[in-house]
Amino acid sequence: MRYKRLVDCPEGMRKLLEKQLAPDPLKVTAKRPKYGNVRTQYNGETFDSKAEAAEDQALRMAEAAGEIAGYARQVSIPMRARKGRRMQLDFMVNAKKSYACAQCGHLNHIHALVLRDKKGFVTREWQTKRRILEAQLGIEIEVV
């Protein structure tokens, strides 16, 4: 290049180079998510969508009311049918289930593990993974 610094270039060339080197404001903006979800901050935690944050809030209230014993977020479960693959679920809930004894009518309480995934759009690939995992674990995955 003949000119080592931008200020040494003739005015017309300098303006053209400045225009080419300036960042394009349209390219700087973040890429729109594939399914239109909006990342959300709630209680100091980041959630992939507003719906997931609302579900977390509902689970916190259920835990405070004693309806569930606890829950975990972003649970990764290995899939035996697909070696090395894992399925990421939004919530694993330790739910309190109640049932009445058939003989005496006494109310019994048990803890049951419930896997939940918050979906705005259910894809064919996710449905396949869900069926494989349900067959592997023998439990149903709730879509909320």
C-alpha positions, -999 to +999 in steps of 0.1 A: +000+000+000+013+034-009+000+051+023+010+037+056-015+057+077-051+066+069-045+103+076-018+104+048-044+093+021-061+119-001-094+131+013-117+112-012-098+079-006-098+085+032-136+090+032-141+058+011-119+038+034-135+051+066-169+042+052-157+006+044-140+002+077-169+015+098-189-012+116-223-018+100-250-012+126-272-039+111-245-065+115-237-056+151-272-065+164-276-100+179-290-128+159-327-135+164-333-168+181-346-197+159-379-201+178-384-165+189-376-171+226-363-142+247-336-148+273-348-136+307-332-128+341-352-139+371-340-141+407-304-137+396-306-166+372-307-166+334-334-185+316-337-195+279-372-181+276-399-161+295-420-193+297-392-212+314-387-183+339-425-184+347-424-221+352-395-217+376-415-191+395-444-214+397-422-243+410-407-219+437-442-211+449-453-248+449-422-256+469-429-228+494-465-241+497-453-276+504-468-291+472-434-303+460-403-314+480-379-296+456-367-293+421-335-290+400-330-269+368-313-279+335-309-316+342-288-336+317-297-372+313-275-397+293-293-417+266-283-453+265-298-459+230-276-432+216-241-436+231-225-403+242-257-384+237-275-366+265-310-350+267-312-316+285-345-311+304-356-279+320-368-293+353-366-324+375-393-321+402-396-342+434-434-341+436-455-352+465-482-376+452-512-387+473-534-417+468-561-433+489-557-469+500-582-492+482-589-512+513-592-487+541-594-453+523-563-440+542-545-412+524-509-422+515-482-398+504-452-407+482-425-388+464-423-392+427-397-380+403-412-359+375-392-347+345-406-315+329-396-296+298-410-262+288-415-261+251-429-233+229-424-254+198-421-292+199-398-305+171-397-340+156-362-346+168-372-337+204-402-360+203-379-389+192-354-382+220-384-380+244-397-414+234-363-430+237-357-415+272-392-425+284-386-461+273-352-461+289-363-446+323-399-460+323-413-426+333-432-400+314-417-366+305-442-338+310-443-310+284-455-278+300 
